[in-house]
Amino acid sequence: MVTKVKGAKELQDEVINTGLCTLCGACAGSCPYLVSYKGRMVLMDNCNLSEGQCYQYCPRTHIDMDAISREVFDVPYSEQQLGTFKEIFIARSADNHIRGKAQYGGTVTALISLAMKEGLIDRAILTQTSNDKTPEAVLAQNEKDVLQCTSSNYMACPVIEKFNKLPKEDNFKVGIVTTPCQGLALSKMKLHPPHNRFSIDNLKLVIGLFCTWALSTDQFHSFLMETLNIPLVKKFDIPPPPANTFDAYTSSGKISISLNQVRKYTMPTCAYCLDMTSEFADISIGAVEGIEGWNTVIVRTNTGAELISRAKQKGAIEIGALPPQNLAHLKEAALIKKKRGLGEIIKRTGDRNNLLYLGLSQQVADKLIS
């Protein structure tokens, strides 16, 4: 199926103004008209281009899931709960200093730091929490920079905008930590490489985070400003079930807010997402339910397997088996997200043959709908 590539006007009409924008940043950074501003994408002026890379790489415009999967894994997209992968286990950083600063096991920090030391990447695009506690994409150039990006923020951040701003003349190797929608945008770039920009071939490592939803930066940040003494906040956390809380750690202790109160600030577009485990990353990483201080790690590509192999050899991470009950629960949660997302899409369109941006094979769609 050949799909017409549209421009910025259609992107605004079909995605930004309809609550489908993920704030991934794929449309910004290389375009003079589109910018991220206070948690939203803004079209600054009229753009007369009938075709644009802003529209082409958006994860909420048409995507051929089979083509993307073949590009990344050399196999068509399937209904498998966790996507294509080679192995799955639990891990944590072997460095006590990293674990002390990290959100959970510090595995992401350990792997990014090792990739730099081993020369697999020269720099990494990461998310850092700024002084006002909003997320900010940064280009980490050394281990010290990486350690400034160890905590989770939970608010949407236009990470791909930072990638798009890299000078086209530069030739350094880049790693990036993404959410599922951001990884999907990068996969679209791999399938149809950008022109006159920083080469997508220089993207050497994608580590994807597990994600059930992201919070609207402008609305949720306003809520936090009213609820907390922001300067005192050290980090945020959403512990695994059954906690059902959003925790803010301050210099005077922990403050817990009910997730029921927090969920109303979820990005509307998250309702239509099918991917909980960053299925198009080289390595996907999340928390482990019931096992504090460890991460679930899903190795998906040869690039990911090579990095994990080096991490084992260098003693950068400690590894254990993922308990069968944890694996079963993870698969169940991932499948529920797929079915719920697809159900919300069909509810929106009113037609099970109209899946908005998703180009799924009929066989996969039927299995997920059933």
C-alpha positions as CSV (number, residue, x, y, z in Angstrom):
1,M,0.0,0.0,0.0
2,V,1.4,3.4,-1.0
3,T,0.4,6.2,1.4
4,K,0.6,9.8,0.4
5,V,3.0,11.8,2.6
6,K,1.4,15.0,3.7
7,G,2.7,18.2,5.3
8,A,2.6,20.3,8.4
9,K,-1.0,21.5,7.9
10,E,-2.3,18.0,7.7
11,L,-0.2,17.1,10.7
12,Q,-1.8,19.8,12.7
13,D,-5.3,19.0,11.5
14,E,-5.0,15.2,11.8
15,V,-2.7,14.8,14.9
16,I,-2.0,17.9,16.9
17,N,-5.5,19.3,17.0
18,T,-7.2,16.0,17.6
19,G,-5.5,14.8,20.7
20,L,-3.3,12.2,19.0
21,C,0.1,14.0,19.4
22,T,2.5,12.0,21.7
23,L,5.0,15.0,22.0
24,C,7.7,12.6,20.8
25,G,9.4,15.5,18.9
26,A,9.8,13.7,15.6
27,C,8.2,16.6,13.7
28,A,10.4,19.3,15.4
29,G,14.1,20.2,15.4
30,S,14.7,20.1,11.7
31,C,11.6,22.3,10.7
32,P,11.5,26.0,11.2
33,Y,7.7,26.0,11.7
34,L,7.2,23.2,14.3
35,V,8.5,23.6,17.9
36,S,7.7,22.1,21.3
37,Y,6.5,24.7,23.8
38,K,5.2,24.0,27.3
39,G,4.3,20.4,26.7
40,R,2.7,20.7,23.3
41,M,3.7,21.0,19.6
42,V,3.1,24.4,18.1
43,L,3.0,25.3,14.4
44,M,4.6,28.8,14.3
45,D,3.7,29.8,10.8
46,N,2.0,28.5,7.6
47,C,3.9,25.9,5.8
48,N,3.1,25.4,2.1
49,L,5.0,22.1,1.6
50,S,2.6,19.4,0.4
51,E,4.9,16.7,1.7
52,G,7.0,16.8,4.8
53,Q,9.2,14.7,7.0
54,C,7.3,16.1,10.0
55,Y,4.2,14.2,8.8
56,Q,6.1,11.2,7.6
57,Y,7.9,10.3,10.9
58,C,5.0,11.1,13.3
59,P,4.1,7.9,15.2
60,R,0.4,8.8,14.9
61,T,0.3,9.0,11.1
62,H,0.0,5.9,9.0
63,I,2.6,3.2,9.8
64,D,3.0,-0.1,8.0
65,M,3.7,-2.3,11.1
66,D,4.9,-5.2,8.9
67,A,7.4,-3.0,7.1
68,I,8.7,-1.5,10.3
69,S,9.1,-4.9,11.9
70,R,10.9,-6.3,8.9
71,E,13.3,-3.3,8.9
72,V,14.2,-3.7,12.6
73,F,13.9,-7.5,13.0
74,D,13.6,-9.0,9.5
75,V,10.2,-10.6,10.4
76,P,6.6,-9.3,10.0
77,Y,4.7,-7.8,12.9
78,S,2.8,-10.3,15.0
79,E,0.3,-10.3,17.8
80,Q,2.9,-11.5,20.4
81,Q,2.4,-9.8,23.7
82,L,6.0,-8.6,24.1
83,G,6.9,-8.3,20.5
84,T,10.0,-9.8,18.9
85,F,12.8,-10.6,21.3
86,K,15.8,-12.9,21.9
87,E,15.9,-13.2,25.7
88,I,14.3,-11.8,28.8
89,F,15.7,-11.6,32.4
90,I,16.2,-9.3,35.4
91,A,19.2,-7.2,35.9
92,R,20.7,-4.3,37.9
93,S,23.8,-2.2,37.8
94,A,26.8,-3.8,39.6
95,D,27.9,-0.3,40.7
96,N,26.5,0.7,44.1
97,H,26.9,4.4,43.2
98,I,24.7,4.0,40.1
99,R,22.1,2.0,42.0
100,G,22.0,4.6,44.7
101,K,21.1,7.3,42.2
102,A,19.0,5.3,39.8
103,Q,15.2,4.9,39.8
104,Y,15.3,1.1,40.2
105,G,18.2,-1.2,39.3
106,G,20.2,1.4,37.3
107,T,20.4,-1.0,34.3
108,V,19.8,1.8,31.7
109,T,22.5,4.0,33.2
110,A,24.9,1.1,33.4
111,L,24.4,0.1,29.8
112,I,24.6,3.6,28.4
113,S,27.7,4.3,30.4
114,L,29.3,1.0,29.2
115,A,28.3,1.7,25.6
116,M,30.2,5.0,25.8
117,K,33.3,3.4,27.4
118,E,33.4,0.6,24.8
119,G,33.1,3.1,21.9
120,L,29.8,1.6,20.7
121,I,28.3,5.2,21.0
122,D,30.0,8.6,21.4
123,R,27.0,10.4,22.9
124,A,23.5,9.7,24.2
125,I,20.3,11.5,24.1
126,L,18.6,11.2,27.5
127,T,15.9,12.8,29.5
128,Q,16.9,15.0,32.5
129,T,14.6,16.5,35.1
130,S,15.1,20.3,35.1
131,N,15.1,22.5,38.2
132,D,11.3,23.1,37.8
133,K,10.8,19.3,37.6
134,T,9.8,19.3,34.0
135,P,11.6,16.8,31.6
136,E,14.2,18.0,29.2
137,A,16.1,16.1,26.5
138,V,19.9,16.5,26.8
139,L,22.9,15.3,24.8
140,A,25.1,13.4,27.3
141,Q,28.8,13.4,26.3
142,N,30.3,11.5,29.2
143,E,29.5,9.3,32.2
144,K,29.0,12.4,34.4
145,D,26.3,13.7,32.1
146,V,24.7,10.2,32.1
147,L,24.5,10.2,35.9
148,Q,22.5,13.5,35.8
149,C,19.7,11.6,34.0
150,T,19.1,8.7,36.3
151,S,15.6,9.4,37.6
152,S,12.2,9.0,35.9
153,N,9.9,11.9,35.3
154,Y,6.7,10.4,33.8
155,M,5.8,13.6,31.9
156,A,6.0,13.6,28.1
157,C,9.2,14.9,26.6
158,P,10.1,15.7,22.9
159,V,13.2,13.5,22.9
160,I,13.4,13.1,19.1
161,E,13.5,16.9,18.7
162,K,16.9,16.7,20.3
163,F,18.0,14.0,17.8
164,N,16.7,16.1,14.9
165,K,18.7,19.1,16.0
166,L,22.1,17.3,15.7
167,P,24.2,18.9,13.0
168,K,24.1,17.1,9.7
169,E,27.9,17.5,9.3
170,D,28.6,15.6,12.5
171,N,29.4,11.9,12.3
172,F,29.5,10.7,15.9
173,K,27.7,7.6,17.1
174,V,24.5,8.2,19.1
175,G,22.5,6.2,21.6
176,I,19.1,7.2,22.8
177,V,16.6,6.2,25.6
178,T,13.0,6.4,24.4
179,T,9.4,5.6,25.2
180,P,7.5,3.3,22.8
181,C,6.1,6.1,20.6
182,Q,9.5,7.7,20.3
183,G,11.0,4.4,19.3
184,L,8.3,4.0,16.7
185,A,9.1,7.4,15.2
186,L,12.8,6.4,15.0
187,S,11.9,3.1,13.3
188,K,10.0,5.1,10.6
189,M,13.1,7.1,10.1
190,K,15.1,3.9,9.7
191,L,12.6,2.6,7.1
192,H,12.7,5.9,5.1
193,P,15.9,7.7,6.0
194,P,15.8,11.5,6.4
195,H,17.6,13.6,3.9
196,N,19.7,16.7,4.4
197,R,19.9,15.9,8.1
198,F,22.0,14.1,10.7
199,S,22.3,10.5,9.4
200,I,19.9,8.0,10.9
201,D,22.7,5.4,10.3
202,N,24.6,7.1,13.1
203,L,21.9,6.0,15.6
204,K,23.7,2.9,17.0
205,L,21.7,2.1,20.1
206,V,18.0,2.4,21.2
207,I,17.1,1.5,24.7
208,G,13.3,1.6,25.2
209,L,11.5,2.1,28.5
210,F,8.3,0.2,29.5
211,C,5.4,2.7,29.4
212,T,1.7,2.4,30.1
213,W,1.1,6.1,29.7
214,A,2.7,9.5,29.9
215,L,1.5,12.6,31.7
216,S,0.7,15.9,30.0
217,T,3.6,18.2,30.9
218,D,1.7,21.5,31.1
219,Q,-1.4,20.3,32.9
220,F,0.3,17.9,35.3
221,H,3.1,20.3,36.1
222,S,0.5,22.9,37.0
223,F,-1.1,20.3,39.4
224,L,2.3,19.6,41.0
225,M,3.0,23.3,41.5
226,E,-0.3,23.6,43.4
227,T,0.2,20.3,45.3
228,L,3.9,20.2,46.2
229,N,6.7,22.5,47.2
230,I,8.5,21.8,43.9
231,P,12.1,23.0,45.0
232,L,12.1,20.4,47.7
233,V,11.3,17.5,45.4
234,K,14.3,15.1,44.8
235,K,12.6,12.5,42.5
236,F,9.3,11.0,41.4
237,D,8.3,7.4,41.4
238,I,5.3,5.2,40.4
239,P,5.9,2.0,42.3
240,P,4.6,-1.3,40.8
241,P,1.1,-2.6,41.8
242,P,-0.5,-2.8,44.2
243,A,0.8,0.5,45.4
244,N,-1.4,2.7,43.1
245,T,0.4,5.9,44.1
246,F,2.5,8.6,42.5
247,D,5.3,9.3,45.0
248,A,7.3,12.5,45.4
249,Y,10.5,12.2,47.4
250,T,11.4,15.5,49.1
251,S,14.1,16.6,51.5
252,S,11.6,16.1,54.4
253,G,10.1,12.7,53.3
254,K,7.9,11.0,50.8
255,I,4.5,12.4,49.7
256,S,2.1,10.0,48.0
257,I,-0.6,11.0,45.7
258,S,-3.3,8.6,44.5
259,L,-2.8,7.4,41.0
260,N,-6.6,7.9,40.5
261,Q,-5.9,11.6,41.0
262,V,-2.9,11.6,38.6
263,R,-4.4,9.6,35.7
264,K,-6.7,12.4,34.7
265,Y,-3.5,14.2,33.4
266,T,-2.6,11.3,31.1
267,M,-1.9,12.3,27.5
268,P,-5.1,11.6,25.5
269,T,-3.1,9.9,22.8
270,C,-1.9,7.2,25.2
271,A,-5.4,5.6,25.0
272,Y,-4.6,4.6,21.4
273,C,-1.2,3.0,22.0
274,L,-0.7,-0.7,21.7
275,D,3.0,-0.9,22.8
276,M,3.8,-1.2,26.5
277,T,7.3,-2.6,26.3
278,S,9.0,-0.5,23.6
279,E,8.9,-3.3,21.0
280,F,11.1,-1.6,18.4
281,A,14.1,-0.9,20.7
282,D,17.4,-2.8,20.8
283,I,16.8,-3.4,24.5
284,S,13.7,-2.7,26.5
285,I,13.8,-2.1,30.2
286,G,11.3,-1.6,33.0
287,A,10.7,-2.3,36.7
288,V,10.1,-5.7,38.1
289,E,6.9,-6.1,40.0
290,G,7.6,-7.4,43.6
291,I,11.4,-7.4,43.2
292,E,12.7,-4.0,44.5
293,G,15.9,-2.7,43.0
294,W,15.9,-4.8,39.8
295,N,14.9,-4.2,36.2
296,T,13.2,-6.4,33.6
297,V,15.3,-6.5,30.5
298,I,14.1,-7.6,27.1
299,V,16.9,-8.1,24.5
300,R,15.5,-7.7,21.0
301,T,18.3,-7.2,18.4
302,N,21.9,-8.3,17.7
303,T,23.0,-4.8,18.7
304,G,21.2,-5.3,22.1
305,A,22.7,-8.7,22.5
306,E,26.2,-7.5,21.8
307,L,25.9,-4.8,24.5
308,I,24.5,-7.2,27.0
309,S,27.3,-9.6,26.3
310,R,29.9,-6.9,26.9
311,A,28.1,-5.8,30.1
312,K,28.4,-9.4,31.4
313,Q,32.0,-9.6,30.5
314,K,32.9,-6.3,32.0
315,G,30.9,-7.0,35.2
316,A,28.8,-3.9,34.6
317,I,25.5,-5.6,35.4
318,E,24.2,-8.4,37.6
319,I,21.7,-10.8,36.0
320,G,19.0,-13.1,37.4
321,A,16.1,-15.1,36.0
322,L,12.7,-13.5,35.6
323,P,10.3,-15.5,37.8
324,P,7.7,-17.3,35.7
325,Q,4.8,-15.5,37.4
326,N,6.4,-12.2,36.6
327,L,6.8,-13.1,32.9
328,A,3.2,-14.3,32.8
329,H,1.9,-11.1,34.4
330,L,4.1,-8.9,32.1
331,K,2.7,-10.7,29.0
332,E,-0.9,-10.3,30.3
333,A,-0.4,-6.6,31.0
334,A,1.1,-6.0,27.5
335,L,-1.7,-7.9,25.8
336,I,-4.3,-6.0,27.7
337,K,-2.7,-2.7,26.5
338,K,-2.8,-3.9,22.9
339,K,-6.4,-5.0,23.1
340,R,-7.5,-1.8,25.0
341,G,-5.6,0.5,22.6
342,L,-7.1,-1.2,19.5
343,G,-10.5,-1.1,21.1
344,E,-10.2,2.6,21.8
345,I,-9.2,3.2,18.1
346,I,-12.2,1.3,16.9
347,K,-14.5,3.2,19.3
348,R,-13.1,6.4,17.9
349,T,-13.5,5.5,14.3
350,G,-16.6,3.4,14.6
351,D,-15.2,1.0,12.1
352,R,-13.0,-2.0,12.8
353,N,-11.5,-1.6,9.3
354,N,-10.4,1.9,10.1
355,L,-7.5,1.8,12.6
356,L,-6.4,5.4,12.3
357,Y,-2.6,5.3,12.0
358,L,-2.1,1.6,12.4
359,G,-1.4,-0.5,9.3
360,L,-1.9,-4.0,10.7
361,S,-2.4,-7.2,8.8
362,Q,-6.0,-8.4,9.0
363,Q,-4.8,-11.6,10.7
364,V,-3.1,-9.7,13.5
365,A,-5.9,-7.2,13.9
366,D,-8.5,-10.0,14.1
367,K,-6.5,-11.8,16.8
368,L,-6.1,-8.7,18.9
369,I,-9.8,-7.6,18.5
370,S,-11.1,-11.1,19.5
